[in-house]
Amino acid sequence: MQPLSRKASVLVRTGLAVLLFAVLGVGFLGYFSAGMRLNWETIASMCGF
């Protein structure tokens, strides 16, 4: 498999950064909407904390 060209590598990194910010943005908006409140204790216990 050949390595990606420099331009393709930049596009992949940019795409991943946009995806990350989109997921964080949706989570941030969901945190402030009453219908999407999460029980953080339950999530922490599922992760072993």
N, C-alpha and C positions, 0 to 999 in steps of 0.2 A: 504494500500500500504506500503510495507516495504521500509525502507531507503536503499539507495545504499550502497554497500560495499565501503570501503576506496579506493580500487583499481579502482572500477568503477567510483567513484567520481573524482579521479585524471584524469582518461581518459576523462571524460566529460569536466572537466575544461580545459584540454590540447586541446581537440578538439575545444572547443569554442574559446580559445585563438588563435589557428591556423586559424580558420575561420575569426576572427576579423582582424588579421594581413593580411590575404589574401584580404579581402575587402578593407582595408586601402591601401594595396599595389596597387591594381588595380586602386583605386581612385587616388593615387599619380601618377602612370604612365599615367592615363588618363588626369590628369591636365597638363602634359607636352606635350601631343600630340595635335597638332593644330586642328585635326578633332573633338576632344572631349571637346573643350573649353566650359565652361558653363557660362551662364549669371547669376552671383551670385545675382544681384539685383532682378531678377525675382524669383529665388528660395527663397530669403529672404522674398519677398512680399507674396509668397504662404504660408510661415510659420508664417505670421502675424507680421513681423518686418518692 
